[in-house]
Amino acid sequence: MTKEKDRFRITPELGQRLRELRLKAGLTQQQVAVLMGRKGKGGHSIVGRLEAGRVPSPSAISGT
């Protein structure tokens, strides 16, 4: 079992970098959500949460 301290964390700094790259690519949050396999109106919210560093671990975004 993986120890909590060994798990990958999405930090606010990483979120900011994700936002910078998204904007540089000219993509909206919704477009990124679709590329991630998230379809529907609310898909952009997960991207916004990632960019704000409010998603503590990648497992929180799994599923569709």
Stockholm file with secondary structure:
# STOCKHOLM 1.0

chainA/1-64         MTKEKDRFRITPELGQRLRELRLKAGLTQQQVAVLMGRKGKGGHSIVGRLEAGRVPSPSAISGT
#=GR chainA/1-64 SS CCCGGGSCCCCHHHHHHHHHHHHHTTCCHHHHHHHTTCCSTTHHHHHHHHHTTCCCSGGGGCCC
#=GC SS_cons        CCCGGGSCCCCHHHHHHHHHHHHHTTCCHHHHHHHTTCCSTTHHHHHHHHHTTCCCSGGGGCCC
//
